[in-house]
Amino acid sequence: MRNKLIELRKARNLTQEEVAERIKISRAHYGRIENGERNPSLKLAIKIKKFFNYVDDDIFLDNDAT
């Protein structure tokens, strides 16, 4: 799971649907990214980081990976 994405979204009291609408992708696609089932393209990753105003590099890392 990409816990950082979930934390950022929940801290802003947003649903997956709301984030997806704002970054102009489907809720299903965003959900797959958030759950670690899909990796975003570089363009989409940058868009997501800008949306959340996130500057660190760990936003898409799998926290369960060793």
Residue, then its C-alpha position, 0 to 999 in steps of 0.5 A: m500500500r502507498n500509505k503516504l498517498i492515503e495519508l495525504r488524501k485523508a488529511r485533506n478529507l478527500t475521497q479517491e473520487e475527489v482526488a481523481e476528478r481534480i487530477k483528471i483520471s478515473r477513480a478506479h485508476y487512482g485507486r489502483i495507484e494508491n493501492g500499489e497495483r499500478n505505477p503512475s506515468l512520470k507526468l501523472a506522478i508529477k501532477i499528483k505531487k503538485f496536487f498534494n503540494y508534496v516535495d519529498d521523493d517517497i510519495f510513491l514508495d511501497n512502505d511494505a517493501t524491504 
